[in-house]
Amino acid sequence: MKIETRKKAGEPCCTGTVVGVSGDQLTTTGDKGEKNHYTVASDAKITCQDKPGKLKDLKKGSMVSMTMCQDDKNKILAIDCD
C-alpha cells in the first residue's frame, strides 16, 4: 500500500478492515474494533492489488488504506486495497 506517499503529500490517510459496502457507503473497523462509516466520492480512485478497481470489488475482511477529503474526514477520495 502507498500510505507513506500520501502522508508526505499532507493528505489525511487512515487504514481499516472492510466490514461492508452499500451504494457509495463504506464501513470499516479500526485498530480497536470500532466501526467507521464513510461516503466514497463518485470519482474516487480505487485500486485493488495495484490494479484499477471499483467500490464493489472491496470484500469483507480486506485491509484498505484510505485518503480522506481535507474538508470532510468522512468522505473518501482514494482507496488502496491489499
C-alpha positions as CSV (number, residue, x, y, z in Angstrom):
1,M,0.0,0.0,0.0
2,K,1.1,3.6,-0.6
3,I,0.4,5.0,2.8
4,E,3.8,6.8,3.1
5,T,3.4,8.6,-0.2
6,R,0.1,10.1,0.9
7,K,1.4,11.2,4.3
8,K,4.3,13.0,2.7
9,A,1.8,14.8,0.4
10,G,0.0,16.1,3.5
11,E,-3.3,14.3,2.8
12,P,-5.2,12.8,5.6
13,C,-5.0,9.0,5.5
14,C,-6.2,6.1,7.6
15,T,-6.4,2.3,7.4
16,G,-9.1,-0.2,8.3
17,T,-10.7,-3.6,7.6
18,V,-13.7,-3.7,5.3
19,V,-16.9,-4.6,7.0
20,G,-19.3,-3.8,4.2
21,V,-20.1,-1.8,1.1
22,S,-23.6,-0.4,0.2
23,G,-24.0,2.0,-2.7
24,D,-21.4,4.8,-2.1
25,Q,-21.0,3.9,1.6
26,L,-18.0,2.0,3.0
27,T,-17.9,0.6,6.6
28,T,-14.6,-0.4,8.1
29,T,-13.3,-1.4,11.5
30,G,-10.3,0.4,13.1
31,D,-7.5,-0.8,15.2
32,K,-9.6,-1.0,18.3
33,G,-12.6,-2.7,16.6
34,E,-14.6,0.5,16.3
35,K,-16.9,0.8,13.2
36,N,-16.3,3.7,10.9
37,H,-18.7,4.8,8.2
38,Y,-17.6,6.8,5.1
39,T,-19.0,8.1,1.9
40,V,-16.9,7.3,-1.2
41,A,-16.7,10.1,-3.8
42,S,-18.1,9.2,-7.1
43,D,-14.7,9.9,-8.8
44,A,-12.7,8.2,-6.1
45,K,-9.6,6.3,-7.3
46,I,-9.8,2.7,-6.2
47,T,-7.0,0.2,-6.6
48,C,-7.0,-3.4,-5.6
49,Q,-3.7,-5.2,-5.5
50,D,-2.2,-2.4,-7.6
51,K,-4.9,-2.7,-10.3
52,P,-7.8,-0.3,-11.0
53,G,-10.9,-1.4,-9.2
54,K,-14.4,-0.4,-8.2
55,L,-16.0,0.0,-4.8
56,K,-18.0,-3.2,-5.3
57,D,-14.6,-5.0,-5.6
58,L,-13.8,-4.5,-1.9
59,K,-14.5,-7.6,0.0
60,K,-15.3,-8.1,3.7
61,G,-12.1,-8.6,5.6
62,S,-9.9,-6.8,3.2
63,M,-7.4,-4.3,4.5
64,V,-7.7,-0.8,3.0
65,S,-5.8,2.4,3.1
66,M,-8.0,5.5,2.5
67,T,-7.3,9.1,1.5
68,M,-9.8,11.4,3.0
69,C,-11.1,14.8,1.8
70,Q,-9.4,17.7,3.5
71,D,-12.7,19.4,4.3
72,D,-14.7,16.3,5.2
73,K,-12.9,13.5,7.0
74,N,-15.9,11.1,6.3
75,K,-15.5,11.4,2.5
76,I,-13.0,9.2,0.8
77,L,-11.1,10.3,-2.3
78,A,-8.9,7.2,-2.8
79,I,-8.7,3.6,-1.6
80,D,-5.9,1.1,-1.9
81,C,-6.9,-2.5,-1.1
82,D,-4.5,-5.3,-0.4
